[in-house]
Amino acid sequence: MSTRKLGVLFALTVLFLSISVPSFADSQARIVRLSQVDGDVQVDRNVGKGYEKAFINLPLTQGFKVRSGSDGRAEVEFEDGTTLRITPGTTIEFSELALRDSGARASQLILQTGTAYLNYKGDKPVQEFSVVFGPEKLQLDKASHLRLEMKDANSTLAVFKGEVEVEGTSGKVEVEKKHSVTFDLAGASQYTVANNLEPDPYDDWDKQQEKYHQQYNLSASSSYSPYAYGGSDLNYYGSFYSIPGYGMMWQPYLVGAGWDPFMNGAWTWYPGVGYAWISSYPWGWTPYRYGSWTYLQSYGWFWRPGTSWAGWNTVPRISNAPHGFTSPRPPSVVGQTLVVNRGTLATPVAGVENRVQLRDGSAGLGIARGSVRDLGKMSRQLERSSMIRGGPQTPSAASAARLPSASRMSVSRGAPVSHSSGPSTGGGSRGSASSPRSSAPISQGSTHR
């Protein structure tokens, strides 16, 4: 085959890959965050490989499916802070994640089986958000909090907050706050409206996660970012500092000597995009999708938000790296998932429920949301002992700054956060809710590429 034909074939292959999956840099493409993964959770990336192990901070694009096993739970965050949570035995498809020419974000989810909680913020008027369950379609246009359940014979919509309208084979059905509607899926086009809500054992888990976001959320109206997703975790797991010559910069707690932002994570292949770095840290979304990481002598690594939010970083951006630092490099062979693990993590205390042993250098890895009442205080205590051993120091407390929330009010880091390893158990056929294990792309012995 001639060199010219080979060149044409290569160009056509690249073109096919570029249109088969939306590019992160494409103005019409969107990604949302897989923000929590507990237990057995899998994802179908719509690349012909079927379901694979899912892990936290994985970018989800149009066509992805997420499936939870018998002990699996997951949360997905959208740009405006809208959250979707799924319980064990649930499958949901992200059939549309697009940006219209008008600038409107279009999201459509298909609940195939199981139970999902949706807290739709409805803050932006230029949004299209819908959920399909069976023959029914839920079109949301204002803030609402609801639970959807798909069974073999029927589906149930319970509304905790707001008012919604469902349209399908049963016609249009309006459901008010603290009401529910059950649809018959046997083809009879019948439904039943109830003026009460039947409790589910995962209601408490959903409430606890929502309380966490409300307490630690950095609103989309804050001064550093036009997006809300990932903000709660930045506020819980670290602090912003005003650094002379650099401006506002963020650093996680518990970094310790020798820590760098690329010690734990994975390289994941996206056709049409290439490799993307996926951080294992529970806060590791925004600092790896936007801005850059900068090293400051005697203080360690900081994330600098920057001013550009139009595109998405797939490969980490680094400035002022210390001497001897090796920048992370993606694999040379396409289509792989390469796990990187060079760091330590916090570990549970044997025989003590809901207690963890904090480790300087874990940067929050292994610490569940809200499990430590004042993570910043604990970090400062460890830092003092580390400084005696010659470890890095944190900028002075006077330079620490909390970015304003939507209400422009500061939230004390010492405020308690309700935390539980799982929802309270309840009677009935819904079963009990056990405590799933946390999932992150961690593999012992992997090297930093």
N, C-alpha and C positions, 0 to 999 in steps of 0.2 A: 504494500500500500504506500502511495506517495506521501511525502511530507505534508503537502497541501491538504490531502484528504484527511490525514491524521489531525491536522490543525482544525479542520472543519468539524470533524467528529468530536474533538475535545470541546470546541465552542458550543456545540449543540448539547453536549452532556451537561456543561456548566449552566446553560440556559434552562434546561429541564429541571435541574436541581433548584435553581433560583426561583422557579415559579411553583414548584411542588409544595413548598412550605414557606410561609411568609417570613421575610427577613426582619430581624429586630430593627434594622435601620429603615425599613420601609414605612413610609408615613401612613399607609393603610393597614399596617399590621399592629397587633397589640400582644403583650404578654401580661399574664397575671401570676401572682406568687402562690406557690404551694407553701403556706406559711407554718403549717404544723403537721407532723406525721408521727403517729403513735401506733405501734404494733404493725400488723401486716397490711400494708397499703401498696398497691401497684398502679402503674400508669401505662397506658397504651399511647405511644407518641405518634401514632398514625404514620409510621415509616415501614410497616410490613413485618415488624418483629413481634407483634403481639404484646402481651403485658410483661412489664419489667418492674423490678423493685423501684419504688419511689423513695425520694428523700427530700428533706426540707430545702426550701429555697429554689426548687426546680421551677424554671419558667414554663408556664403552660401556654400553648398557642392554640389557635383554632383547629378543631379536629381531635384534640387530646381527649382521652377518657381516664377517669380515676376510679379505682375499685378498691374497696376495703374488705379485708377478710373478717374472720369471726372475732378477732380481737383488735381490729383496726379502726382508727379514727383519723380524720384529716380536716384541715382548714385551708381555705383559699381566700386570699385577699385581692380585691380589685383596686384600681387606681384611686377611687374616691373614699376608700375605707370600707366599702361594702364587704361583708364576710359571708362565706358559704361554709358550712360544716356538715360533714357526713359521719354517720355512725356505722358500726359493724354491719357487714352484709349489704353495702350500698354501691351502686354503680351510677356514675353521672358522666355525661358527655358535654364538652364545651363545643357545641356545634357552630357557634359564631362568636368570634372575638375580633371585631373589625372597627375601623374608623371611617366614617362616611366622609364624602367630599365636603359636606357642610361642617365637619368637625365633630359631629355627634359620635359618641362611642356606642357601638351596637354589641350587645351581649345576649346570647341565647343558650340556655342550658337545657339538657334533656335528662330528666331523672328516670332511669330505666328500671331500677329496683332499689328498695331500701328506704332509709329515712334521711332527710336533709333539713338543716336549719339555714334560713337566709335572713340576714339583717341588712336590708337595702337602705342605703343612706338617702338616696333621692335628692342630694344636695344640688346637683347640676341639672338644669332644665334640658340641656342638649344631650340626653341619653335615651337609649332604647334598651330596655332590660326585660327579658321574658324567660319564663320557665315552662317547658312542656312536660306534662306527666300523663301518659296514656293518650287518650284523644282530647284532653283538655289543655288549654294554654292560658298561662297567667301572665298578663301584661302589666308591668309595674310603672307607675308614673309619679309616685310620691313615697315618702319614707314609710317603711313597714317592716315588721319582724314576724316571721312565720315559720311553720314547720310543715313539711310535706312528707307523706308516707305512701309508698307504692307497694301494694300487695298483689297477689295473683288475681283475686276477685274484686278488689276495690282499691280506691285511693282516697286519702284524707288530707285536707288542707285545714290547718289550724292557724288562726291569726292572733298573735300576741299583742301587736300594736299596728295601728293604721287601718285602712279600709282597702280591699282589693276586689278586682273583678276577674272572674274566670269565664272563658268562652270556649265552647266545644260542641260536642254532639248534644249536650243537654241545654244548649242555648247560652245566654249570659246569666251568670250567677254572681250577685254581690255578697261579699262576706265582710261583716263588721268586726271590730276589735272584740276579742274574747269570745268569738264564735268560730264554729268549724263547719265544714261541709264534706260529706262523704259521697263519692261517685261510684256507681255500680259499673264495673268493667265487663259485665257479661253481655253487653250489647243492648240492654233494656233502656238506655238513655235516661236513667233515673238518678236522682240525688236526694240526700237528706241533709237539712241544715239543723245544727244544734246550737243552742244559746249558751253553751259551756265548752270548756276545753278539757279533754281527757288527758291526765298527766302521763308523761313518758319518763322512764328512768334516766334519759340523757338530757332532760330539760335543765337539770342543775349544772351539768357540764357546759351546756351552751350559755347559761347565764354567767357562770364563772369566767368563761373566756371573754364574753362581752364586757363584763365588769373590768377585766384587765385592760382591754382596749380603751374603754372610757377613761380609766384612771391615768394611763400612760400615753395616750395618743398624742402625737404631734399632728395637728390638723393640717389639711392641705392648704390652709390659708396662712401657715407659718412662713417665716421670712426666708427659709432656706430651700424649700421644695414646693413644686406645684402639685405633688402627689401625697396621698395620705398613707398608702400601704407601706409597711415596714417601720413606720414612725413609733409605734408603741414599743417595739423591741429595742429601738435605739435609745429610748428614754429609760427603759428598765435596765438594760445591760451596759449602759455607759453614760458619758457626759459630754456636753459641748463645752469648749473652752475658747476664749478670745485670745488668740496668739498674735502678738505684735508682728507685723509684716506679713501675716498669713490670713488674718481674719478669723472667722468662726471655723473651728475644727472639732472633730468628734473622736473620742477614744474609748474603747471598751474597758470595763473594769477587769481586774485580775489578769493583766497582760504579763507582768513579770519580765525578768531579764531574758533576752534571747528570743522573745516572741515576735513573730511577723504575721501579717494577715493571711498568709497562704499556707499555713501549716496543716490545715484540715479542710478538705473539700474534694472535688472531683471534676475532671474534664468530661463533658458530655457532648456528643455529636448531634448537631442539628443540620439536616440536609438543607442546602441553600444558604446556610449561615456559616457553617464550620463548627469548630469547637467553642464551647462556652464554659467559663469557670463557674462552678456552683459551690458556694461556701457551705461548710457544715455548721458554722456558728449560728445559734438561734437568732441573732440579729443580722445575719449576713445576707441581706437582700439589697437595700439601697446603696450601701458603700461599695458594692461590686457591680452595680448596674449604672451608676452615675459617678461623676467626680473622679478623684484620684487619691491614691495613698501616698503619704509623704512621711519621710523619716526625719525626726528632729533630734539632734544630738542631746543626750542625757535624759530625753523624755520618751523616746521610742516612736512608734508608728501612730499616725493620725490619719483620719479620713477627712479630705477637704472637699466639700460639696461642689464648689465651682458655680458657674452661672449658666451652663448649657444643659438643658433637660430634653432636648429634641430627639436624641438618639439613645441607644442602649449600648453599654459596654459589654462585649462578650469576652474580650481578653483584658485582664486587669491593667489599669493605668497607674504607673509608678513614677514618682519623682524624688530626687535627692536620696536615693537608696544608699545604705551604709556600705562601707568597704567590705568586699567579700560576699555581698548578697547576690544570690543567683535568682534572676527573675523567673517566675513560673513559665514553663513552656508546654504547649499542648502536644499530644502524641503525634507522631509522624504518619501513622496509619489511620485512615478515616474510619468512622463508624464504631469506635470503641467508647467504653466508659472506663476511665482510669481514675482510681481512688488514690488520694494523697492523705497520709496520716503521719505527721511528725510531731504532734503536740500531746499535751496531757489533758485530762478532763476531770471535772468534779465527779466524785463517786459517792453512792449512797452509804450512809453509816449503818453498819450491820446491826440488826436488831432494833433500830430506832426508826419508826415510821415518819415519812416526810422530812427526813434530815439528810443533808448532804455534807460531805467533807470538801470544803473549798480549797482549791489548789491555785497558788500563784503561778500564772502561766496558762491557765485553762481558758481565759478570755470568755468565760460563761459557758463553755462547752460542757454538756452534761447537767446543767442547771435548768430545771423546768421553769416556765413562766410563773412568776409570783411565788415560787417555793421559798425564797429567802426574802424576809420582810424588808430589809434595807441592804441591798447588795452593794451599794456605794460605800456604806459604812464598813461592811466586812472587808471590802477591797482595800480601804485606807488602812485598816488594822494590819492586813497582810503586807501592805506596802511599807509600813514603818519597819517591820522586821526585815523586809527585803533590802531596804536602804542601808540597814546596819551591815548587811552582807555585800553591799556595793551594787545593788540593783538599780534600775531606772526609777526616776521620781515623776510624780504627776505635777503638772503646772499648779501654781499656788491656788488655794481655794478662792481667793479673790477674783481669779480670772475665770472660774467656772461659771457657766451660764446655761440656763434652761431656755430653749426657744419657746416663745409664747404659744399657747394653745389657741383654739378658736375663740375661747372666752377671754384670752389675754391674761389668764390667771395662772400662777405657778402652782404646781402640785407637789407636795412634799414627797421626797423619795422615801421618807420613813413611814408613810401611810400604809396601813395594812392592805394586803391583797388577799382576798379569799382564794384559797388554793386547795385542791383535792386531787388525789391521784386518779379519781374517776368519779362519775356521777353516782349519786346515791341509788341503792338498789330499790326496786319496787316490786310489787306483786303483779299478777296478771301474766298474760301470754307474751308480753314484750320481753320478759327475761331480765336478768340482772346485768349490771355494767361493771365489768372487771377493770383493773388498771392495766392498760396496755403499756408495752415498752416503747421508749422513744426510738425513732429511726433517724439515722444520719449516715452519709456516705463515709463510714469509718472502716478501715481495713488494716489490721495490724501488719506491719512490715512493709507497707507501701513506701516508695521513695518519692521525693519531690522532683518532679520532672521540670 
